[in-house]
Amino acid sequence: MKNSMRSISRRRAATVFLTAAATLGGGLGWLIAPAGTLADDAGKPILIGHYGSLTGAEATFGKSTSNGIKLALKEFNAAGGLNGRPIELREYDTKGDPKEAGTVVTRLVASDKVTAVLGEVASSLSLAGAPICQEHGVPMITPSSTNPRVTKVGDMIFRVCFIDAFQGFACARFAVDRNAKRVATLYDQSSAYSEGLARDFKRAITKLGGEVPSEQRYKAGDNDFTAQLVAIRGTNPDMIFIPGYYTDVGNIAIQARRLGISCPLLGGDGWDSDQLAKIGGEAIEGAFYSNHYAAQDETPKVQDFIRKYKAEFGDIPDGLAALGYDAAKLLFDAMKRAKSLEGKDLAAAIAATRDFDAVTGNVTIGPDRNAVKSAVIVQMKNGERTMVARVEPDQAKE
C-alpha cells in the first residue's frame, strides 16, 4: 500500500511539473532550467553575503563598500531582480579582525547558505575568508583587496579592482614622471596589502631607472614613527612612498613634517577615506595616492553614480563605495548570464565577464580572475581628492 501511494504521489508531482513547463512555453528544456528559475523558487529572494569592517579602525572602508553594494542592490531589485526574484543581502561585521572574518564567512556560506559573497576590503581579511568560500564552492568577489594572493586561493575567488603589481607600477610611473627617482618606502609589515605593495613599487621603480634608498617598517597602530622617518630623512629622498591605511598615514605625515621632511608623500588606495584629511590636516596637503576612480571624472557613468549615491547617502562616494557598487553590479550581471546559480556555473559566468561597463572603468576578468583596468592618481588639495593623472594597463607592458 505504501509503495502504491508513493507511486501515485510521484505521478501527480510529475503531472504538475510538466504542466507548468508547458504553460511557461519551455517544453522539456525547462526540466534542466538554471537553478533559481524553477517554479518553486518564483518570487523567492536570492541571498548574497557581504563581510566588511563596519566597525573598528578601518570602519570607513566597510561602510563605504556596504553603501555601494546596497545602492546596486536597490537598483537591481527595482528593475525586477533576477527573473522576478529579489536579491537579499546578509551582511556581517569583521571588526577588522582576520579571525572574525573567518567566523562570519563560515556563517554566510555554511549556515545562511548564500549564493555568493562580496568582500573584504583589506587583503589580510580577504585571505581569511577566501579559503572558506573556496572550500564550500561559493563564488566570492572582493571589491578592493589588491594583494595578488587573494585570487590565487582558487577558482571561486575574483576581484573587480586592480592588483598591487599594477598599482605599484602606476605609483612608480607617476613618481618617475615627476622626476622623483629616489623614493624611500615606509610600510606596515603586519599587513599583506602594505608589504606586498611596497615590494611591487620597488620592483617597478627599479625597472623604470629609479631606486629605493631606504626601506622602513612599522606595525599598524604604532604611534611613534620618529626612528623610521629620521632614517629616511638621512637619505634625502625625492619622495616617500607609504602604502598603508589612512589610520596610520595621517599621523606619519604629521610627524614627517615636524621632522622637517618636506618632499612629497605618495601612497596607495588604502589612503582613500574622508578621515585622511581630518587626521593629517595640513601635513597631508599636496600628497598623492593611487585610486580606482575620481569624482572629477566627467564621464556620464561616474557622474550618474555620484548623483545617485549622494541622493541616497548624502555624501560624495569614495573609491571603496564605487568598488562595492561595481562588485555587486558585476555579480548581478553574471547571475543573469549563468546557466544556474550553482557555485561552479555562477563562477564560470563571472570568469567570462568582458568589458563590463563599471563606474571604476571597464572591467575584464582575466584568466587569473583579476580585473584588468586603469588606475588614477589623486592629490589632496584643500582637503579634497583631485585627479591629476591616469595610468592605463597597457603602459605597464611598455
N, C-alpha and C positions, 0 to 999 in steps of 0.2 A: 504493500500500500504506500509506503514511504517513497519507494522508487517511482511509482506511478505518479504520485503527486509532484515529485521533483521534476519529472519529465514534462508534465503539464505546465508547471511554472516556467520551465525553460522555453517551451514553445510560445507561451504568452509573451515572455520578455523579447524573444526573437521577433515576434509579430509587431510589437510596439516599436522596436528598434528599426526594423526595415520600413515600417510605415512612416516613421519620422524621417528616415533617409529619403524616401520617395517624395515626401511633402516638400523637403528642402531642395529637391531637384538635384541631389548629389549622387543618386544611383548607388551602386555598390561601392563606388570610390569613397563614399562617406564613411565606410567601415574603417578606413585607415586614415581618417582626418587627423590633423595635428592635435596633440593633447591640448586641452584648454578650449576646444571649439565644439566638443560634444554637447548634445542637448542637455545632459545632466548638469553641465557647467555654465549654461547660458545665464548671464547676469551675475554669476558668482565672481567676487573680487579675486584678482590675481595678486598675491602677496609678494612684495620685494622687500629687501632689508637695506638698512644703512647703518654703519657703525662709524662713529666720529667723536672727536674730542669736544663735547658740548660743554664741558666744564674743565677746569684745570688751567695750566699755564698757557696752552695754545688754544683756548676756547674760541677765539675769533675764527680760527680755521674751520672748526667743526660747525659752528653756527652759520657761517657764510655758505659752506658746502650744503648744509641742510636746507637753507633758504633756496638755493639754486635748484636743488632736487625737487623741493615742494612746488616751486613755480612751474617746472616742467611737468610735474605730475598733475597739477591743476589744469594746465592747458590740454594735456593729453586726454584726461577724463572728460573735459568739457567738449572735446571733439568726438566723443563717443567711445573712448577707451579702445580696447582690443576686441574688435567684433562685438561691441556692446558690453564687454566686461570691463569694469573699472579696475584701475591699479590701486592697490592699497599699500601704504608704507609702514613698515615696522622699524623703528629707529631706537638704537641703544647708545649710551654714552660710554666711551672708552676711558674717560677721565685722563687721557694722555698716557695711559699705562699699558704696556705691551701685554701684561698678564690679564688685565681687564679686557683688552681687545680679543684675546683668545677665548675668554669666557663668553663674551657677548656674541661672537661669531658662531661659536658652538651652539648657543641658544637659537640663533637665527636659522641655522641650517638643520639642526637635529631636532629641535623642539617646535619652532614656528613653521618649519618646512617651507621656507621662502623659495621662490623660483630663481632669484638672482640676488646678488649682494653688491652694493655700492660702498666704497670706502677703501682705505682710510686716506687721510692726507699725509701724515708722517710715514715715511718709508719703514721705519722700525715697527710701527704698528701694523702696517700692511703685511710685513713679513711675519707677523704673529698670526694674522688672520687668514692669509692666503693658503697655507698648507691645509687648513681645516676645510676651506671651500673646495680645494682640490680633492681631498680625501672623500668628501661627500658628493662630488660630481656636480657642484653648484657653481655656475659662472660668476666670477667676481670682476668688476670693473673699478679700478682705482681712479678717481678723478685727477689726483695730483701727486701721487708718490713717484718720484723721478729716479729712484735708485734702480739700476738695471736688474738687480737680483730679484725684484718683486715678481716680474712676469716669468722669470726662469723657474719659478716654483712648479709650473705645469701648464697644460693646455687649457685649463679653465680660467686662467688669470690674464686679464687685459688691463690696458690703461688708455686714457684719452689725452694725457699730457706728453710732452717730450721727455726724453730720458736725460740723465745727467751728462752722458758723453756729449750730447749736442748742446746742452745748457752750458757745460764747461767751455765748449768751443765758442759759443755765442759770446760769453763774457770775455774770453781771451781775445777774440776777434775785435770786440769793441775796445778793449784796453789798448791793443796794439794800434788800432786805427786812430787812437787819441794820443799816440806817441808815448804810451805807458808800457815800456818793455821790461821794466824791473818791478815786478809785483809780488809783494810779500803776502803770505796767507796766514790766516788765523781761523781755525776751525774747531768745532765741537767733536772731540774724539769719542764721545759717548753716543753719537748719532750716526746711523748708517748713511743718512742723507748728507750730512755735513762732511763727513770724512770722504765719502765717495765723490762728492762734487769737487772738493779740494784736489783730490787726486786727478780727476778728469781735467780740471782747469790747468793744473801744472803740465800735464801731458800736452794739452792743446797749445798753451802759450810757448812751450819749448819748441814745438814744431813750427810755430809762427816766428821764431827767431828771438823770443823773449826769454826771461829767466825768472826764477823764484828765489830771491836772495835770502829769505828767511821763512821757515815754516814753524808756526807756533800752534799750540793746542790748549784747549780749555775743556771744562765739562759744564753741561747745561746747569744753570742755576748758580754758577760762580759769581761772586760779587766784585772781586778784585782781579783786574787784568793787567796790573802795572808791570809785572815782570815780563810778560809776553810783549807788551807794547814798547817797553824800553829796548828789548832785544830787536824788535822790528825797526824802531827809530834809528838804531845804530847802523842799519844797512842803507839808510836814506833811499827808500823805495819811491818809485813814481806813483804808486797806487797800492792800496791794501785790499785784498780780496777776503771777505768774511762770509763764507757760505753757511751761516747759522740761521736761527729763527729770530724773529723780531724781538722776542722777550729778552734776549741777551744782547742783540746788536745795538739797541738804543744805548745801553749802559757802556758798551765797548766804545761807541762813538764819543760819548761824553768824556770818558777817561782819556781817549786818544787826543782829543783837542786840548784837554787840560795839561797833557804832557808836551804840548807844542807840536804835535804831528798835524801838519796842515794838508798833506796830499789827499787826493780824492779817495773815497771809500766805495767799494764795489761789492755787490752781493748777489745772491740767487733769489729764487721765488719764495724762499722761506721768510723773506722780509715783508711780504705783501700783507699788510694789515694796517688799519687806521691807527692802531696803537703805536706803530713805529714812530710817527711824528710826535705823539703825545709823550712817549718815553724819551726819545732822543732830543727833542726840541731843536734848537739852533745847531746842535752838533751834527745832526743828520742832514741838515740843509745842504743841497748840492750833490748828495751821494747818489749813486746809480745802482740799479739792480735789474736782473733779467726777470721777465714775467711772461705770462701766457696771452695777455691781451691788455689793451689800454683803453680807458674810457674816451680818450681823444680820437680814437679810430672812427672816422666818419662814415664807414660802410653801413648801409641800412640795417644789416643783420645785427650789428653791435648796438647801434643806437636804438633799435626797436627793443632789444633785450634790456638795455638800461632803463628805457621808459617804463616797461612792464614791471621790472624789478623795483624801481623807485616807487611806483604806484602801490605795489604790494607790501613793501617793507620800509619805505621811507628813506632809503639810503642809496647812494650810488654803489653798485656792486663792485667788489674787488675780484681779483683773478680766481680766487677759490670758489666764489659764487658762480662765476661763469663756467668753471670746470665742472662743478656739481650739476649745473643745468645741462651742459653738454653730455656728461656721462649718462644722465637719465634719458635725455633725448635719443642718444645713440642706442641705448638699451631698448627703448620702446620701438625704435625703427627696426632693430634686429628681431624683436618679438613678432613684428608684422611679417617679416620675411622668413622666419624659422619654420621648418617642416612641422615641428611641435615645440612645446615648451619644456620638453625633457632636456636635462643638462647638456648632453652631447649635441643635440640638434640646435639648441639655443647658442651654445658656444660656437658652433660652425657658422651660424648666421652672423654673430659678432665678428668672427675672424674674416668673414667675407666682405666687411664694410670697406667701401672705396669712395673717396671724395665726398664724405659726409659733410654737408654744409653746416658747420658749427660756429658758435659765437667766437671761439678762440682760434678759428681758422679751419680750413678744410682738413678733415681727418681721414687718413687711410690707415687701416690696421695692417702692419707689416707681418711677415712670416714668423717673427718672434713675439707677436701680439702687442707690439709697441706702436704708438701713434707716430706717424711721420708728419711733421708740421713745423711752422716757423716759430721764432721767439721774438719778443720785443724787449728793448731796453728802456726803462723809465728813469727819470731823475726826480728827486724830491725838490720841489720848488714851492716856497711859501706853504710848506706842509702838505702839498698835494703831489700826486704822481703825474708826471708829464712825459709823454712818449718822445724819445729822442732818436731812436734807431730801430730797425727791424733786421733780423738775420734769418735768411732762408736756409732750409736743409741742404740745398744744392751747394751753398758756399762751403760747407764742411767737406765736400768732395774735391774742392779745387786744390 
